[in-house]
Amino acid sequence: MDSLWDKYEVQSTQIGITDPVITIDVYDKDGIPEVEKYLKAQLSKDDLEHYEIEVFSRWS
């Protein structure tokens, strides 16, 4: 997750403990597909099966 901050303009990240959701807030909605693709490439198969990935932009 740390590399996500270095690579993209991310406003916040959260990994749910009770609810298995990884939530990413990006500044630009146009970057959502690229961030989703990056996460799917970086996370393990087990993580992808366990967590739902939710990428959104509250600013645009």
N, C-alpha and C positions, 0 to 999 in steps of 0.2 A: 504494500500500500504506500510505503514511503516513496517509491519510484514514481508513483502516480502524481504526487505533488511536484516532483522535479520536471516531469514531462508535459503536464497539462495545467491549464489555469483552473484549479479546483478551489472551490470556496470552503467546502467541508467534506469530511468523510465520517462514517459511523458504521460500526460493525455490531449488529444486534446480538445480544446474549440470549435473551428470552425468545425473541423472534429472530430466526435465522435470515436476516436481510443485511446486505451490504448496501448502504445508501451513500451516494456521491452527489454533491451539489456542485455543478460547474457554472462558471460565469456566462458562458456563451452556449446557447442551446444547439448551435450548429456543431459543437464538439461532442455531443452526446454519443453518436454512433462510434466515433473513434475511441472514446473512453471505454465504452462497452466492449469493443473489440480488443482493446489493450488488456482489460481485466480478464477476459475469457482466455487470452493467450498466456497471462501471467499466473493465474490461480491454478491450483492443482485440480485434478479431476474430482477428488473427494470434496474439495471446497465448492466447486461448481455444482455438485450434486446436493450439498448441504445448504448452501446459501442461495437466496434469490438476489439478483443484482438489480438495483434501482438507481438509475442515473437520471437526473433532472436539472433544470435551471429555473430558479425562482425569479430570475431577473429578466428573462426574455420569453 
